[in-house]
Amino acid sequence: YLDTTQTIEIYPVPTAEFAFDSACLGFENQFTDLSNANGNYPIANWNWVFSDGQVSTEASPSIEFVQYGFYNATLTVTTTAGCVNSINSGNAVVHPLPVSQFSNTLKNCLEDATWFADMSTVPNQLSDVITDWRWNFADGSFSANQDTNHVYAVHGFYPVSLITITDKGCTDTVSHQVEIFPLPVVMFTSDVTQGCQPLRVQFEELCTIPAPYSISQYTWNLGDGDGPISNQNPLNVYNNDTLDDLGIATYTVSLRATSGNGCITSDTVVNYIREYPKPDALFAADDYVVDVLSTEINFTDKSSENVTEWYYDFGDGNSSTIENPTNHFPENVGEYLVTQYVTTQYGCLDTINATIKVEPIYTFYIPNSFTPNADGVNEEFFGDGEGHTSYSM
């Protein structure tokens, strides 16, 4: 018989194996082939099937999954000899992204602290947590606190951004416009700042604020205890009835301006108004009714002690600046209006007047005897005197 010998080759079966990493949503997971051909016939084909339905024929593909969670894959490798092996392995982790958030309606007044409260979240199915916060206040300032506040030095609009980072390194960014309102610039003036009581003062506000913002309310405190005044340009009369003759009343004036956005600025000037006491004119005369034979009258000043200057108008063309003058009125029957003007060192005035009456002399004498004896002495009987124009017997 005939013997025949043939060689049969048994091809090695490859070993399918791969490794994978974790990634944040939006980034690719790297799947790395670790398969072994186990012989001289190298692996020629790779067939990947992922649990979300994606496939690949790359040796080590990068796959982006559209949802966070766990993903596995089945890898089938084929050698050049046609030998095949497969493996299913997982889970590759896709970590969720945080959702950065803070209020999108933040508005505040300049120089006030604006509070930024973190409202960010992250899905907790995979126990991910936010561990880092990075605030950018858009004026060169930053903060790493979860909740924080910031004071702006200039009014305007600021695109504030917040970056949040999870413990797995996943990030998200949000940006909102923050409006910082300007403060009113408060100034005021008045037509006078000092004077005699009653002191009439007209106030005028000189406040400004950048357009298009506007001032909606003015609140004055004029220092005299009458409470706040809401007039834009108030008129006030200072008249302290407890002010003594040698005193001075001072008043601190403040103005508060409120913008249409509720931002408030105040200005206060200490002792802005000075009120000087009004003098009280008063004098006395030796006599107010005299006759034509005694018209010299002495006047005594009785005005208040803050008077420093006197002026008397005697009503007869004469005047005097002496404190206690004397005047000789005309020796004519009549009435004379005497006016006293007094002035303090601050120029405060008062006046008072009185009437001096000069009356005629009236006398009438009737003799109680006469001698009609033709000797030329006391021959006639008649009445005689002054101040009368006729008489009858």
C-alpha positions in Angstrom: 0.0 0.0 0.0 1.0 3.6 -0.4 1.6 6.0 2.6 1.0 9.8 2.3 2.0 12.4 4.9 0.5 16.0 5.0 1.3 18.8 7.4 -1.7 20.5 9.0 -1.2 24.0 10.5 -3.3 25.0 13.5 -3.6 28.8 13.6 -3.4 30.5 17.0 -6.5 32.2 18.3 -5.9 35.9 19.2 -6.7 37.2 22.6 -9.1 40.2 22.5 -8.4 42.8 25.2 -8.7 46.6 25.5 -8.5 49.4 28.1 -10.6 52.6 28.4 -10.6 55.9 30.3 -13.2 58.2 31.7 -14.1 61.6 30.2 -16.4 64.5 30.7 -19.5 64.8 28.6 -18.6 66.5 25.4 -15.2 64.9 25.2 -14.1 61.6 23.7 -13.5 58.4 25.6 -10.3 56.7 24.5 -10.6 52.9 23.9 -7.1 51.4 23.5 -6.6 48.0 21.9 -4.5 45.6 24.0 -5.2 42.4 22.0 -2.5 39.8 21.4 -2.3 37.8 18.1 -0.6 34.9 20.0 1.4 33.9 17.0 2.9 34.9 13.6 -0.4 36.0 12.2 -1.0 39.6 13.2 -4.4 41.0 13.9 -5.8 42.6 10.7 -9.3 43.7 11.7 -10.9 45.3 14.7 -14.6 45.5 15.0 -16.0 47.6 17.9 -19.6 47.8 18.9 -20.5 50.2 21.7 -23.5 50.0 24.1 -25.0 53.2 22.7 -25.0 51.7 19.1 -21.9 53.3 17.8 -19.4 51.1 15.9 -15.8 51.5 14.8 -13.1 49.6 12.9 -10.2 51.5 14.2 -7.7 49.7 16.3 -8.0 52.2 19.2 -10.9 54.5 18.6 -11.9 57.7 20.4 -15.7 57.8 21.0 -17.9 60.7 22.1 -21.0 59.7 23.9 -24.0 62.1 23.9 -25.2 61.3 27.5 -23.3 61.0 30.7 -23.3 57.5 32.3 -21.6 54.1 31.9 -20.8 52.6 28.5 -19.4 49.2 27.6 -18.0 47.8 24.3 -17.6 44.6 22.5 -14.3 44.2 20.6 -13.9 41.5 17.9 -10.4 41.0 16.5 -9.5 38.9 13.4 -6.0 37.9 12.5 -4.6 37.5 9.0 -5.2 33.8 9.3 -8.9 34.5 9.8 -9.0 33.6 13.5 -11.4 35.6 15.6 -11.9 36.4 19.2 -14.2 38.8 21.1 -14.5 40.4 24.4 -17.1 42.6 26.1 -15.9 44.9 28.8 -16.9 48.2 30.6 -17.9 50.4 32.1 -16.3 53.5 30.5 -17.5 56.5 32.5 -18.8 59.7 31.0 -19.1 62.3 33.8 -21.8 64.9 33.6 -21.0 68.6 33.1 -21.9 71.0 35.9 -24.5 73.6 35.0 -23.1 77.0 36.0 -25.7 79.5 37.1 -26.3 82.7 39.1 -29.0 85.3 38.9 -29.3 87.0 35.5 -31.1 90.1 36.9 -28.4 91.5 39.2 -28.4 95.3 39.4 -27.0 97.4 42.1 -25.8 100.9 43.1 -22.3 102.0 42.8 -20.2 101.5 46.0 -22.7 99.0 47.3 -21.7 95.4 47.7 -23.3 93.2 45.0 -24.0 89.7 46.2 -23.3 86.9 43.9 -25.0 83.6 45.0 -24.0 80.4 43.2 -27.0 78.5 41.8 -24.9 75.9 39.9 -25.9 72.2 39.9 -24.5 68.9 38.7 -26.4 65.6 38.2 -25.7 63.4 41.1 -26.3 60.0 39.6 -22.6 59.4 39.5 -21.9 61.1 42.8 -20.1 64.0 41.0 -19.9 67.2 43.0 -18.8 70.8 42.2 -15.6 71.6 44.0 -14.3 74.8 42.4 -15.9 78.2 41.6 -14.1 80.9 39.6 -15.8 84.3 39.4 -14.7 86.9 36.9 -16.2 90.3 37.8 -15.1 91.8 34.5 -13.3 94.7 36.1 -10.0 92.9 36.8 -11.3 91.3 40.0 -11.8 87.6 40.7 -13.0 85.3 43.5 -12.8 81.6 44.2 -15.6 81.5 46.8 -18.8 79.7 46.1 -20.9 82.7 47.2 -19.3 86.1 47.2 -19.8 89.8 47.0 -18.1 92.6 45.0 -18.0 96.4 45.1 -17.6 98.1 41.8 -15.7 101.4 41.6 -17.3 102.6 38.3 -20.9 102.4 37.1 -21.7 100.6 33.9 -22.5 97.1 32.5 -20.2 94.2 33.5 -20.3 90.7 31.8 -19.7 88.7 34.9 -18.8 85.0 34.3 -18.8 82.0 36.6 -16.8 78.8 35.8 -17.6 75.7 37.9 -15.5 72.6 38.1 -16.5 69.2 39.4 -14.3 66.8 41.3 -13.8 64.9 38.0 -12.5 68.0 36.3 -15.6 68.7 34.3 -16.4 72.4 33.7 -19.1 74.8 32.6 -19.2 78.6 32.1 -22.1 81.0 32.3 -22.0 84.8 31.8 -24.6 87.4 32.7 -24.7 91.2 32.3 -24.6 93.0 35.7 -25.7 96.7 35.7 -24.2 99.0 38.2 -26.1 102.2 38.6 -24.3 105.6 39.1 -24.8 107.6 42.3 -26.1 111.1 42.2 -23.5 113.8 42.8 -25.0 115.9 45.6 -24.3 119.6 45.9 -26.4 122.6 47.0 -26.2 126.3 47.6 -28.3 129.1 49.0 -28.8 132.8 48.4 -27.5 133.6 51.9 -25.7 131.6 54.6 -26.0 134.1 57.4 -28.2 136.9 58.5 -30.5 138.4 61.1 -33.6 136.7 62.3 -36.1 136.1 60.9 -33.6 134.8 58.3 -35.1 133.9 54.9 -33.0 131.4 53.0 -33.7 130.1 49.5 -32.0 126.8 48.9 -31.1 125.4 45.5 -29.9 121.8 44.7 -27.0 121.4 42.2 -27.2 117.6 42.0 -26.1 115.7 38.8 -26.2 112.2 37.5 -25.0 110.7 34.2 -27.6 110.3 31.4 -29.8 108.5 30.9 -30.2 108.1 34.6 -32.2 110.7 36.5 -32.8 111.9 40.1 -36.3 111.3 41.3 -36.4 112.6 44.9 -34.8 115.2 47.0 -34.9 115.1 50.8 -33.7 118.1 52.8 -33.0 118.5 56.5 -32.5 122.2 57.2 -31.4 121.8 60.8 -34.2 123.7 62.5 -36.1 120.6 63.8 -38.9 120.9 61.3 -38.2 117.5 59.8 -37.4 116.4 56.3 -38.5 118.5 53.3 -39.1 117.0 49.9 -39.2 120.2 47.8 -36.5 120.3 45.2 -35.5 123.9 46.0 -37.1 124.8 49.4 -37.5 128.2 51.0 -37.0 128.3 54.7 -37.3 131.1 57.4 -35.1 130.6 60.4 -36.4 132.3 63.6 -35.2 130.8 66.8 -37.3 132.4 69.5 -35.0 131.0 72.2 -31.9 132.7 70.9 -30.6 135.1 73.5 -29.4 138.6 72.7 -25.7 137.7 72.6 -26.0 134.2 71.1 -25.7 132.9 67.6 -27.8 130.0 66.2 -26.1 127.6 63.7 -27.9 125.1 61.5 -26.4 122.0 59.8 -28.0 121.4 56.4 -28.1 118.1 54.6 -29.5 117.1 51.2 -30.2 113.5 50.1 -30.7 112.8 46.4 -32.3 109.5 45.3 -32.0 108.3 41.7 -34.8 106.6 39.7 -33.0 103.3 40.5 -33.1 104.0 44.2 -29.4 104.9 44.6 -28.8 107.5 47.3 -26.1 110.0 48.0 -26.1 112.6 50.8 -24.2 115.8 51.5 -24.0 117.5 54.8 -22.5 120.9 55.7 -22.1 121.4 59.4 -23.1 124.9 60.7 -24.0 126.0 57.1 -26.5 128.6 58.3 -25.8 131.2 61.0 -28.7 133.2 62.5 -28.0 136.3 64.5 -30.5 137.6 67.1 -32.7 140.6 66.3 -32.3 143.5 68.6 -35.2 145.0 70.5 -35.4 148.8 70.2 -36.7 150.7 73.3 -36.2 154.1 74.8 -37.8 156.3 77.4 -38.2 160.1 77.5 -38.2 162.4 80.6 -41.6 163.6 79.6 -43.9 163.0 76.6 -46.0 166.1 77.1 -44.3 169.5 77.7 -45.2 173.1 77.2 -43.5 175.6 74.9 -41.4 177.0 77.8 -39.7 173.6 78.6 -39.0 171.7 75.3 -35.7 170.2 76.3 -36.1 166.4 76.8 -33.6 163.8 77.8 -33.9 160.3 76.2 -32.7 157.1 77.9 -31.9 154.0 75.8 -33.5 150.8 77.0 -32.9 148.5 74.0 -31.4 145.0 74.2 -27.8 144.5 75.2 -26.7 143.3 71.8 -27.1 146.8 70.3 -23.9 148.6 69.3 -25.2 151.5 67.3 -28.1 154.0 67.9 -29.8 156.6 65.7 -32.5 158.9 66.8 -34.8 160.9 64.5 -36.5 163.5 66.6 -39.1 164.4 64.0 -38.1 168.1 64.1 -35.2 167.9 61.7 -32.7 167.0 64.4 -31.1 163.6 64.9 -28.5 161.9 67.1 -26.2 158.8 67.2 -25.7 159.0 71.0 -27.0 156.2 73.1 -28.8 158.5 75.6 -29.3 161.9 73.7 -31.0 165.2 74.7 -33.0 167.2 72.2 -34.4 170.7 72.4 -37.6 170.7 70.5 -38.9 173.9 68.8 -40.9 176.2 71.2 -43.9 175.8 69.0 -47.1 174.0 69.7 -47.2 170.6 67.9 -46.4 166.9 68.0 -43.1 165.3 67.1 -42.7 161.6 66.2 -39.4 160.4 67.7 -37.9 157.2 66.1 -35.1 155.1 67.5 -33.1 152.9 65.1 -30.8 150.3 66.7 -28.1 148.1 65.1 -26.1 145.1 66.3 -22.5 144.2 65.4 -24.0 141.9 62.7 -26.1 144.6 61.1 -29.4 143.5 62.6 -31.9 146.3 62.9 -35.0 147.2 64.9 -36.9 150.4 65.4 -39.5 151.9 67.7 -41.1 155.3 68.0 -43.0 157.6 70.4 -44.7 160.9 70.2 -43.6 164.0 72.0 -46.3 166.6 72.4 -45.5 170.4 72.9 -48.6 172.2 74.3 -49.2 175.9 74.6 -49.0 177.7 78.0 -52.6 178.7 79.2 -52.9 181.2 82.0 -55.7 183.7 82.9 -55.6 186.1 85.8 -58.5 188.2 87.1 -57.6 191.0 89.7 -59.7 191.0 92.8 -59.8 194.9 93.0 -59.3 198.1 91.0 -59.3 201.9 91.8 -61.3 203.8 89.3 -60.5 207.1 91.1 -59.1 209.0 88.1 -55.5 208.9 89.4 -54.4 206.9 86.4 -53.6 203.7 88.4 -55.8 200.6 88.3 -58.5 202.6 86.6 -59.7 199.6 84.6 -60.9 196.1 85.5 -60.0 193.4 83.1 -58.7 189.8 82.8 -55.2 188.9 81.5 -53.1 185.8 80.6 -51.5 183.7 77.9 -52.8 181.1 75.5 -56.3 182.6 75.0 -57.8 184.6 72.2 -60.9 186.1 73.8 -63.0 186.1 77.0 -66.2 187.6 78.2 -67.4 189.0 81.5 
